[in-house]
């Protein structure tokens, strides 16, 4: 499902609605690092996040070490950020 790439101004407005997210890859992605009390807590969050991502058919790039999960979102088909990235970021934050 192709989604329209957002322009810079729309991306900046959408990012302002999120907490702790920053632009990455020269503005074509957003990223956030989540920190948890333990590896089990981090892995549990990843499991819940994976279910949300699968339901949205929009999958993050992520990296986990012990209690830290680094998440990067972008829409590869659009070669940049779309509404789907910001919506999934908000869902991740709600976990």
Phi and psi in radians as a Rosetta constraint file:
Dihedral C 1 N 2 CA 2 C 2 CIRCULARHARMONIC -1.388 0.35
Dihedral N 2 CA 2 C 2 N 3 CIRCULARHARMONIC 2.341 0.35
Dihedral C 2 N 3 CA 3 C 3 CIRCULARHARMONIC -2.158 0.35
Dihedral N 3 CA 3 C 3 N 4 CIRCULARHARMONIC 2.521 0.35
Dihedral C 3 N 4 CA 4 C 4 CIRCULARHARMONIC -1.242 0.35
Dihedral N 4 CA 4 C 4 N 5 CIRCULARHARMONIC 2.360 0.35
Dihedral C 4 N 5 CA 5 C 5 CIRCULARHARMONIC -1.194 0.35
Dihedral N 5 CA 5 C 5 N 6 CIRCULARHARMONIC 2.354 0.35
Dihedral C 5 N 6 CA 6 C 6 CIRCULARHARMONIC -1.415 0.35
Dihedral N 6 CA 6 C 6 N 7 CIRCULARHARMONIC 2.594 0.35
Dihedral C 6 N 7 CA 7 C 7 CIRCULARHARMONIC -1.384 0.35
Dihedral N 7 CA 7 C 7 N 8 CIRCULARHARMONIC 2.991 0.35
Dihedral C 7 N 8 CA 8 C 8 CIRCULARHARMONIC -1.008 0.35
Dihedral N 8 CA 8 C 8 N 9 CIRCULARHARMONIC -0.770 0.35
Dihedral C 8 N 9 CA 9 C 9 CIRCULARHARMONIC -1.099 0.35
Dihedral N 9 CA 9 C 9 N 10 CIRCULARHARMONIC -0.744 0.35
Dihedral C 9 N 10 CA 10 C 10 CIRCULARHARMONIC -1.125 0.35
Dihedral N 10 CA 10 C 10 N 11 CIRCULARHARMONIC -0.693 0.35
Dihedral C 10 N 11 CA 11 C 11 CIRCULARHARMONIC -1.111 0.35
Dihedral N 11 CA 11 C 11 N 12 CIRCULARHARMONIC -0.741 0.35
Dihedral C 11 N 12 CA 12 C 12 CIRCULARHARMONIC -1.122 0.35
Dihedral N 12 CA 12 C 12 N 13 CIRCULARHARMONIC -0.694 0.35
Dihedral C 12 N 13 CA 13 C 13 CIRCULARHARMONIC -1.138 0.35
Dihedral N 13 CA 13 C 13 N 14 CIRCULARHARMONIC -0.768 0.35
Dihedral C 13 N 14 CA 14 C 14 CIRCULARHARMONIC -1.158 0.35
Dihedral N 14 CA 14 C 14 N 15 CIRCULARHARMONIC -0.683 0.35
Dihedral C 14 N 15 CA 15 C 15 CIRCULARHARMONIC -1.148 0.35
Dihedral N 15 CA 15 C 15 N 16 CIRCULARHARMONIC -0.593 0.35
Dihedral C 15 N 16 CA 16 C 16 CIRCULARHARMONIC -1.105 0.35
Dihedral N 16 CA 16 C 16 N 17 CIRCULARHARMONIC -0.404 0.35
Dihedral C 16 N 17 CA 17 C 17 CIRCULARHARMONIC -1.436 0.35
Dihedral N 17 CA 17 C 17 N 18 CIRCULARHARMONIC -0.143 0.35
Dihedral C 17 N 18 CA 18 C 18 CIRCULARHARMONIC -1.864 0.35
Dihedral N 18 CA 18 C 18 N 19 CIRCULARHARMONIC 2.693 0.35
Dihedral C 18 N 19 CA 19 C 19 CIRCULARHARMONIC -1.906 0.35
Dihedral N 19 CA 19 C 19 N 20 CIRCULARHARMONIC 2.195 0.35
Dihedral C 19 N 20 CA 20 C 20 CIRCULARHARMONIC 1.493 0.35
Dihedral N 20 CA 20 C 20 N 21 CIRCULARHARMONIC 0.005 0.35
Dihedral C 20 N 21 CA 21 C 21 CIRCULARHARMONIC -1.618 0.35
Dihedral N 21 CA 21 C 21 N 22 CIRCULARHARMONIC 2.528 0.35
Dihedral C 21 N 22 CA 22 C 22 CIRCULARHARMONIC -2.335 0.35
Dihedral N 22 CA 22 C 22 N 23 CIRCULARHARMONIC 2.795 0.35
Dihedral C 22 N 23 CA 23 C 23 CIRCULARHARMONIC -1.271 0.35
Dihedral N 23 CA 23 C 23 N 24 CIRCULARHARMONIC 2.597 0.35
Dihedral C 23 N 24 CA 24 C 24 CIRCULARHARMONIC -2.461 0.35
Dihedral N 24 CA 24 C 24 N 25 CIRCULARHARMONIC 2.922 0.35
Dihedral C 24 N 25 CA 25 C 25 CIRCULARHARMONIC 0.885 0.35
Dihedral N 25 CA 25 C 25 N 26 CIRCULARHARMONIC 0.873 0.35
Dihedral C 25 N 26 CA 26 C 26 CIRCULARHARMONIC 0.994 0.35
Dihedral N 26 CA 26 C 26 N 27 CIRCULARHARMONIC 0.623 0.35
Dihedral C 26 N 27 CA 27 C 27 CIRCULARHARMONIC 1.527 0.35
Dihedral N 27 CA 27 C 27 N 28 CIRCULARHARMONIC 0.099 0.35
Dihedral C 27 N 28 CA 28 C 28 CIRCULARHARMONIC -1.719 0.35
Dihedral N 28 CA 28 C 28 N 29 CIRCULARHARMONIC 0.092 0.35
Dihedral C 28 N 29 CA 29 C 29 CIRCULARHARMONIC -2.626 0.35
Dihedral N 29 CA 29 C 29 N 30 CIRCULARHARMONIC 2.856 0.35
Dihedral C 29 N 30 CA 30 C 30 CIRCULARHARMONIC -2.150 0.35
Dihedral N 30 CA 30 C 30 N 31 CIRCULARHARMONIC 2.653 0.35
Dihedral C 30 N 31 CA 31 C 31 CIRCULARHARMONIC -2.482 0.35
Dihedral N 31 CA 31 C 31 N 32 CIRCULARHARMONIC 2.645 0.35
Dihedral C 31 N 32 CA 32 C 32 CIRCULARHARMONIC -2.670 0.35
Dihedral N 32 CA 32 C 32 N 33 CIRCULARHARMONIC 2.536 0.35
Dihedral C 32 N 33 CA 33 C 33 CIRCULARHARMONIC -1.915 0.35
Dihedral N 33 CA 33 C 33 N 34 CIRCULARHARMONIC 2.153 0.35
Dihedral C 33 N 34 CA 34 C 34 CIRCULARHARMONIC -1.731 0.35
Dihedral N 34 CA 34 C 34 N 35 CIRCULARHARMONIC 2.437 0.35
Dihedral C 34 N 35 CA 35 C 35 CIRCULARHARMONIC -2.143 0.35
Dihedral N 35 CA 35 C 35 N 36 CIRCULARHARMONIC 2.386 0.35
Dihedral C 35 N 36 CA 36 C 36 CIRCULARHARMONIC -2.178 0.35
Dihedral N 36 CA 36 C 36 N 37 CIRCULARHARMONIC 3.020 0.35
Dihedral C 36 N 37 CA 37 C 37 CIRCULARHARMONIC -1.289 0.35
Dihedral N 37 CA 37 C 37 N 38 CIRCULARHARMONIC -0.411 0.35
Dihedral C 37 N 38 CA 38 C 38 CIRCULARHARMONIC -2.746 0.35
Dihedral N 38 CA 38 C 38 N 39 CIRCULARHARMONIC 2.990 0.35
Dihedral C 38 N 39 CA 39 C 39 CIRCULARHARMONIC -1.110 0.35
Dihedral N 39 CA 39 C 39 N 40 CIRCULARHARMONIC -0.717 0.35
Dihedral C 39 N 40 CA 40 C 40 CIRCULARHARMONIC -1.088 0.35
Dihedral N 40 CA 40 C 40 N 41 CIRCULARHARMONIC -0.719 0.35
Dihedral C 40 N 41 CA 41 C 41 CIRCULARHARMONIC -1.134 0.35
Dihedral N 41 CA 41 C 41 N 42 CIRCULARHARMONIC -0.730 0.35
Dihedral C 41 N 42 CA 42 C 42 CIRCULARHARMONIC -1.108 0.35
Dihedral N 42 CA 42 C 42 N 43 CIRCULARHARMONIC -0.774 0.35
Dihedral C 42 N 43 CA 43 C 43 CIRCULARHARMONIC -1.173 0.35
Dihedral N 43 CA 43 C 43 N 44 CIRCULARHARMONIC -0.658 0.35
Dihedral C 43 N 44 CA 44 C 44 CIRCULARHARMONIC -1.085 0.35
Dihedral N 44 CA 44 C 44 N 45 CIRCULARHARMONIC -0.739 0.35
Dihedral C 44 N 45 CA 45 C 45 CIRCULARHARMONIC -1.083 0.35
Dihedral N 45 CA 45 C 45 N 46 CIRCULARHARMONIC -0.759 0.35
Dihedral C 45 N 46 CA 46 C 46 CIRCULARHARMONIC -1.056 0.35
Dihedral N 46 CA 46 C 46 N 47 CIRCULARHARMONIC -0.683 0.35
Dihedral C 46 N 47 CA 47 C 47 CIRCULARHARMONIC -1.101 0.35
Dihedral N 47 CA 47 C 47 N 48 CIRCULARHARMONIC -0.774 0.35
Dihedral C 47 N 48 CA 48 C 48 CIRCULARHARMONIC -1.148 0.35
Dihedral N 48 CA 48 C 48 N 49 CIRCULARHARMONIC -0.729 0.35
Dihedral C 48 N 49 CA 49 C 49 CIRCULARHARMONIC -1.118 0.35
Dihedral N 49 CA 49 C 49 N 50 CIRCULARHARMONIC -0.644 0.35
Dihedral C 49 N 50 CA 50 C 50 CIRCULARHARMONIC -1.103 0.35
Dihedral N 50 CA 50 C 50 N 51 CIRCULARHARMONIC -0.656 0.35
Dihedral C 50 N 51 CA 51 C 51 CIRCULARHARMONIC -1.147 0.35
Dihedral N 51 CA 51 C 51 N 52 CIRCULARHARMONIC -0.761 0.35
Dihedral C 51 N 52 CA 52 C 52 CIRCULARHARMONIC -1.069 0.35
Dihedral N 52 CA 52 C 52 N 53 CIRCULARHARMONIC -0.770 0.35
Dihedral C 52 N 53 CA 53 C 53 CIRCULARHARMONIC -1.100 0.35
Dihedral N 53 CA 53 C 53 N 54 CIRCULARHARMONIC -0.739 0.35
Dihedral C 53 N 54 CA 54 C 54 CIRCULARHARMONIC -1.128 0.35
Dihedral N 54 CA 54 C 54 N 55 CIRCULARHARMONIC -0.754 0.35
Dihedral C 54 N 55 CA 55 C 55 CIRCULARHARMONIC -1.072 0.35
Dihedral N 55 CA 55 C 55 N 56 CIRCULARHARMONIC -0.602 0.35
Dihedral C 55 N 56 CA 56 C 56 CIRCULARHARMONIC -1.491 0.35
Dihedral N 56 CA 56 C 56 N 57 CIRCULARHARMONIC -0.106 0.35
Dihedral C 56 N 57 CA 57 C 57 CIRCULARHARMONIC 0.882 0.35
Dihedral N 57 CA 57 C 57 N 58 CIRCULARHARMONIC 0.781 0.35
Dihedral C 57 N 58 CA 58 C 58 CIRCULARHARMONIC -2.539 0.35
Dihedral N 58 CA 58 C 58 N 59 CIRCULARHARMONIC 1.910 0.35
Dihedral C 58 N 59 CA 59 C 59 CIRCULARHARMONIC -1.911 0.35
Dihedral N 59 CA 59 C 59 N 60 CIRCULARHARMONIC 2.322 0.35
Dihedral C 59 N 60 CA 60 C 60 CIRCULARHARMONIC -1.382 0.35
Dihedral N 60 CA 60 C 60 N 61 CIRCULARHARMONIC 2.813 0.35
Dihedral C 60 N 61 CA 61 C 61 CIRCULARHARMONIC -1.676 0.35
Dihedral N 61 CA 61 C 61 N 62 CIRCULARHARMONIC 2.246 0.35
Dihedral C 61 N 62 CA 62 C 62 CIRCULARHARMONIC -2.558 0.35
Dihedral N 62 CA 62 C 62 N 63 CIRCULARHARMONIC 2.827 0.35
Dihedral C 62 N 63 CA 63 C 63 CIRCULARHARMONIC -2.467 0.35
Dihedral N 63 CA 63 C 63 N 64 CIRCULARHARMONIC 2.305 0.35
Dihedral C 63 N 64 CA 64 C 64 CIRCULARHARMONIC -2.179 0.35
Dihedral N 64 CA 64 C 64 N 65 CIRCULARHARMONIC 2.271 0.35
Dihedral C 64 N 65 CA 65 C 65 CIRCULARHARMONIC -2.348 0.35
Dihedral N 65 CA 65 C 65 N 66 CIRCULARHARMONIC 2.126 0.35
Dihedral C 65 N 66 CA 66 C 66 CIRCULARHARMONIC 0.794 0.35
Dihedral N 66 CA 66 C 66 N 67 CIRCULARHARMONIC -1.831 0.35
Dihedral C 66 N 67 CA 67 C 67 CIRCULARHARMONIC -1.783 0.35
Dihedral N 67 CA 67 C 67 N 68 CIRCULARHARMONIC 0.218 0.35
Dihedral C 67 N 68 CA 68 C 68 CIRCULARHARMONIC -2.086 0.35
Dihedral N 68 CA 68 C 68 N 69 CIRCULARHARMONIC 2.350 0.35
Dihedral C 68 N 69 CA 69 C 69 CIRCULARHARMONIC -2.202 0.35
Dihedral N 69 CA 69 C 69 N 70 CIRCULARHARMONIC 2.049 0.35
Dihedral C 69 N 70 CA 70 C 70 CIRCULARHARMONIC -1.703 0.35
Dihedral N 70 CA 70 C 70 N 71 CIRCULARHARMONIC 2.197 0.35
Dihedral C 70 N 71 CA 71 C 71 CIRCULARHARMONIC -2.052 0.35
Dihedral N 71 CA 71 C 71 N 72 CIRCULARHARMONIC 2.384 0.35
Dihedral C 71 N 72 CA 72 C 72 CIRCULARHARMONIC -2.257 0.35
Dihedral N 72 CA 72 C 72 N 73 CIRCULARHARMONIC 2.311 0.35
Dihedral C 72 N 73 CA 73 C 73 CIRCULARHARMONIC -2.131 0.35
Dihedral N 73 CA 73 C 73 N 74 CIRCULARHARMONIC 2.382 0.35
Dihedral C 73 N 74 CA 74 C 74 CIRCULARHARMONIC -2.780 0.35
Dihedral N 74 CA 74 C 74 N 75 CIRCULARHARMONIC 2.811 0.35
Dihedral C 74 N 75 CA 75 C 75 CIRCULARHARMONIC -1.891 0.35
Dihedral N 75 CA 75 C 75 N 76 CIRCULARHARMONIC 1.802 0.35
Dihedral C 75 N 76 CA 76 C 76 CIRCULARHARMONIC -1.061 0.35
Dihedral N 76 CA 76 C 76 N 77 CIRCULARHARMONIC -0.688 0.35
Dihedral C 76 N 77 CA 77 C 77 CIRCULARHARMONIC -1.070 0.35
Dihedral N 77 CA 77 C 77 N 78 CIRCULARHARMONIC -0.553 0.35
Dihedral C 77 N 78 CA 78 C 78 CIRCULARHARMONIC -1.660 0.35
Dihedral N 78 CA 78 C 78 N 79 CIRCULARHARMONIC -0.086 0.35
Dihedral C 78 N 79 CA 79 C 79 CIRCULARHARMONIC 0.991 0.35
Dihedral N 79 CA 79 C 79 N 80 CIRCULARHARMONIC 0.744 0.35
Dihedral C 79 N 80 CA 80 C 80 CIRCULARHARMONIC 2.902 0.35
Dihedral N 80 CA 80 C 80 N 81 CIRCULARHARMONIC -2.781 0.35
Dihedral C 80 N 81 CA 81 C 81 CIRCULARHARMONIC -1.594 0.35
Dihedral N 81 CA 81 C 81 N 82 CIRCULARHARMONIC 2.457 0.35
Dihedral C 81 N 82 CA 82 C 82 CIRCULARHARMONIC -2.289 0.35
Dihedral N 82 CA 82 C 82 N 83 CIRCULARHARMONIC 3.055 0.35
Dihedral C 82 N 83 CA 83 C 83 CIRCULARHARMONIC -1.016 0.35
Dihedral N 83 CA 83 C 83 N 84 CIRCULARHARMONIC -0.519 0.35
Dihedral C 83 N 84 CA 84 C 84 CIRCULARHARMONIC -1.085 0.35
Dihedral N 84 CA 84 C 84 N 85 CIRCULARHARMONIC -0.640 0.35
Dihedral C 84 N 85 CA 85 C 85 CIRCULARHARMONIC -1.146 0.35
Dihedral N 85 CA 85 C 85 N 86 CIRCULARHARMONIC -0.800 0.35
Dihedral C 85 N 86 CA 86 C 86 CIRCULARHARMONIC -1.239 0.35
Dihedral N 86 CA 86 C 86 N 87 CIRCULARHARMONIC -0.608 0.35
Dihedral C 86 N 87 CA 87 C 87 CIRCULARHARMONIC -1.141 0.35
Dihedral N 87 CA 87 C 87 N 88 CIRCULARHARMONIC -0.753 0.35
Dihedral C 87 N 88 CA 88 C 88 CIRCULARHARMONIC -1.202 0.35
Dihedral N 88 CA 88 C 88 N 89 CIRCULARHARMONIC -0.646 0.35
Dihedral C 88 N 89 CA 89 C 89 CIRCULARHARMONIC -1.037 0.35
Dihedral N 89 CA 89 C 89 N 90 CIRCULARHARMONIC -0.754 0.35
Dihedral C 89 N 90 CA 90 C 90 CIRCULARHARMONIC -1.120 0.35
Dihedral N 90 CA 90 C 90 N 91 CIRCULARHARMONIC -0.670 0.35
Dihedral C 90 N 91 CA 91 C 91 CIRCULARHARMONIC -1.152 0.35
Dihedral N 91 CA 91 C 91 N 92 CIRCULARHARMONIC -0.709 0.35
Dihedral C 91 N 92 CA 92 C 92 CIRCULARHARMONIC -1.072 0.35
Dihedral N 92 CA 92 C 92 N 93 CIRCULARHARMONIC -0.751 0.35
Dihedral C 92 N 93 CA 93 C 93 CIRCULARHARMONIC -1.116 0.35
Dihedral N 93 CA 93 C 93 N 94 CIRCULARHARMONIC -0.566 0.35
Dihedral C 93 N 94 CA 94 C 94 CIRCULARHARMONIC -1.241 0.35
Dihedral N 94 CA 94 C 94 N 95 CIRCULARHARMONIC -0.325 0.35
